[in-house]
Amino acid sequence: MIKLKDLIKDLELGKVYTDKDMPPFQTESVNENVGTKKYDGKAWYWPHDYRHYLRDASSKQRKAVHNAWVKIGVPVKKGKGGHTDWLEPKSNQKKKAWNIVRKVIAPKELGTPIPESINEVSVGDTYVSSDGEHIELVFDKFMSGKWRTVDFNLGPRPMVSGIGTSPEHLLGMYGKLKKLSSSQKNSIKKMLKEPVNIDMVKRDGQNVNKVLRAV
């Protein structure tokens, strides 16, 4: 880890720095290394079906599964648009991939049937944080393996906090798949009637009514 004193030791007092002076400000990049022996257990690398096992796993468990998958030849899929790379077991590798996950994380499930797919993504799916205040709603399919989503903050200052697209394997990063309560649905519908939130959805080129239909 880079310490603060190491970042500022070369700075000149009183000088105004710009993007042309990047070197003094360079910080350690996230060392993801998905698909290599250098993977450290921090970055997300698993497809959507495995999220309930690996999302809450320790770095040591993630690394163990990752390395075992790489050893059996699970291919690396390249992330685009700033997204990390991930591993995607082929059809003929899924049984081995599941056995590895269960052996490392849930040994009591060894020998049970291997699921073909768990909770396939569909429009209307909602991923809710543990405190119930942050919600990710899937409202449209963008392309194969990628979905249009909108994020809502139901905290003290309710708002549409984000809108865009997400690869299928990254859905539910910050919350679990749950059905919305009547109260949560009403809060979202109320938000989507406010001009500032309508404008945010429209700025992304999306239709507010399409989002409402997915609630």
C-alpha positions in Angstrom: 0.0 0.0 0.0 1.3 3.5 -0.9 1.4 5.8 2.1 0.4 9.5 2.1 3.9 10.7 2.9 5.2 8.9 -0.2 2.6 10.6 -2.3 3.4 14.1 -1.2 7.2 13.9 -0.7 7.8 15.2 -4.3 5.2 17.9 -4.4 6.3 21.5 -4.6 4.6 23.8 -2.1 2.4 26.5 -3.7 2.4 24.9 -7.1 -0.9 24.3 -8.9 -0.8 20.8 -10.4 -2.7 19.8 -13.6 -3.2 16.6 -15.5 0.1 17.2 -17.1 1.7 16.6 -13.7 0.2 13.1 -13.2 3.3 11.3 -12.0 3.3 12.9 -8.5 -0.3 11.8 -8.1 -0.1 8.3 -9.4 -1.5 5.7 -6.9 -1.4 2.0 -6.8 -3.7 0.5 -9.4 -6.1 -2.3 -8.5 -4.3 -5.5 -9.1 -7.1 -7.7 -10.4 -5.2 -10.2 -12.6 -8.2 -12.3 -13.2 -7.2 -15.5 -14.9 -3.6 -15.4 -13.7 -1.6 -16.8 -10.7 -1.3 -13.2 -9.4 -5.1 -12.9 -8.7 -5.4 -11.8 -5.0 -9.0 -12.8 -4.2 -10.5 -9.3 -4.3 -11.9 -8.6 -7.7 -15.2 -10.2 -8.9 -14.6 -12.8 -11.5 -17.6 -15.2 -11.4 -20.8 -15.5 -13.6 -24.2 -14.6 -12.3 -25.1 -18.2 -11.3 -22.3 -18.4 -8.7 -22.9 -15.1 -7.0 -24.7 -16.4 -3.8 -21.6 -18.5 -3.0 -18.7 -16.2 -4.0 -20.1 -12.8 -3.2 -19.7 -13.3 0.5 -16.8 -15.6 0.4 -13.4 -14.7 1.9 -10.5 -13.6 -0.3 -8.8 -16.9 0.5 -11.9 -18.9 -0.7 -12.3 -16.7 -3.8 -8.7 -17.2 -4.7 -8.9 -21.0 -4.2 -11.9 -21.3 -6.5 -10.4 -19.0 -9.0 -7.1 -20.9 -9.2 -8.9 -24.2 -9.4 -11.1 -22.9 -12.3 -8.0 -21.7 -14.1 -6.4 -25.0 -13.6 -9.3 -26.9 -15.4 -9.1 -24.4 -18.3 -12.1 -22.1 -17.6 -11.7 -19.2 -20.1 -11.3 -15.6 -19.3 -13.9 -13.2 -20.7 -12.6 -9.7 -21.3 -14.5 -6.9 -19.6 -15.4 -3.8 -21.6 -16.2 -0.2 -20.7 -14.2 -0.3 -17.4 -15.6 -3.6 -16.2 -13.2 -6.3 -14.9 -12.4 -9.5 -16.7 -14.2 -12.6 -15.5 -14.2 -16.4 -15.8 -17.0 -18.1 -17.7 -17.1 -22.0 -17.4 -18.1 -23.7 -20.6 -21.0 -26.1 -20.6 -18.8 -29.1 -20.3 -16.9 -27.4 -17.4 -19.9 -26.5 -15.3 -20.1 -29.7 -13.3 -16.4 -29.4 -12.3 -16.8 -25.7 -11.6 -19.7 -26.3 -9.3 -17.9 -29.1 -7.5 -15.0 -26.8 -6.9 -17.2 -24.0 -5.5 -19.0 -26.4 -3.2 -15.8 -28.1 -2.0 -14.3 -24.8 -1.1 -17.3 -22.9 0.2 -20.2 -25.3 0.8 -18.8 -28.9 1.3 -22.2 -30.1 2.7 -23.7 -29.6 -0.7 -21.2 -31.9 -2.5 -23.1 -34.6 -4.4 -26.3 -32.6 -4.7 -27.6 -31.9 -8.3 -25.8 -29.2 -10.2 -28.1 -26.4 -11.1 -28.3 -25.6 -14.8 -29.0 -22.0 -14.0 -30.0 -20.1 -10.9 -32.4 -17.2 -11.0 -31.9 -16.3 -14.7 -32.0 -12.6 -15.1 -35.3 -11.0 -16.3 -36.8 -7.6 -16.6 -38.2 -6.6 -13.2 -35.5 -8.3 -11.1 -34.5 -6.2 -8.1 -31.4 -6.4 -6.0 -31.8 -4.9 -2.6 -29.1 -4.0 -0.1 -29.2 -5.4 3.4 -30.5 -2.2 4.9 -33.3 -2.0 2.2 -32.2 1.5 1.1 -30.4 0.8 -2.1 -32.1 -0.9 -5.0 -30.9 -2.0 -8.4 -33.8 -2.6 -10.9 -33.4 -4.4 -14.2 -35.8 -2.7 -16.6 -34.6 -3.8 -20.1 -32.3 -6.1 -21.9 -29.5 -4.2 -23.7 -27.8 -7.1 -25.5 -26.8 -10.7 -24.8 -25.4 -10.9 -21.3 -26.0 -7.3 -20.6 -28.9 -5.4 -19.0 -30.2 -1.9 -18.5 -30.5 -1.0 -14.9 -31.5 1.9 -12.7 -30.4 2.4 -9.1 -32.6 3.9 -6.4 -31.6 5.4 -3.0 -34.5 5.1 -0.6 -32.6 6.7 2.2 -33.3 10.1 3.9 -33.1 11.8 0.5 -34.8 9.4 -1.9 -33.4 9.7 -5.5 -32.5 8.0 -8.7 -28.8 7.5 -8.0 -27.7 5.9 -11.2 -28.8 4.5 -14.6 -26.9 2.5 -17.2 -26.0 -1.0 -18.3 -24.5 -3.9 -16.4 -23.0 -7.2 -17.5 -25.1 -10.1 -16.2 -22.3 -11.4 -14.0 -22.1 -8.1 -12.1 -25.8 -7.8 -11.2 -26.4 -8.0 -7.5 -22.9 -6.9 -6.5 -24.3 -4.8 -3.6 -27.5 -6.6 -2.8 -29.5 -9.8 -3.0 -32.3 -10.7 -5.4 -35.5 -9.9 -3.6 -39.1 -8.9 -4.3 -39.9 -5.3 -3.5 -42.4 -4.5 -0.7 -45.4 -2.4 -1.5 -43.8 0.5 0.4 -40.6 0.2 -1.7 -42.6 0.1 -4.9 -44.6 3.2 -4.0 -41.4 5.1 -3.1 -39.9 4.3 -6.4 -43.0 5.2 -8.3 -43.2 8.5 -6.4 -39.5 9.2 -7.3 -40.1 8.6 -11.0 -42.8 11.3 -11.0 -40.3 14.0 -9.8 -38.8 16.2 -12.6 -35.2 15.8 -11.4 -35.4 12.0 -11.6 -37.4 12.0 -14.8 -34.6 14.2 -16.3 -31.9 11.8 -15.1 -33.6 8.9 -16.8 -34.1 10.8 -20.0 -30.6 12.1 -20.1 -29.5 8.5 -20.5 -31.9 8.2 -23.4 -34.3 5.9 -21.6 -38.1 6.0 -21.2 -39.5 6.6 -17.7 -42.6 4.5 -18.5 -40.5 1.5 -19.4 -38.8 1.8 -16.0 -42.2 2.1 -14.3 -43.5 -1.0 -16.0 -40.6 -3.0 -14.6 -41.4 -2.0 -11.0 
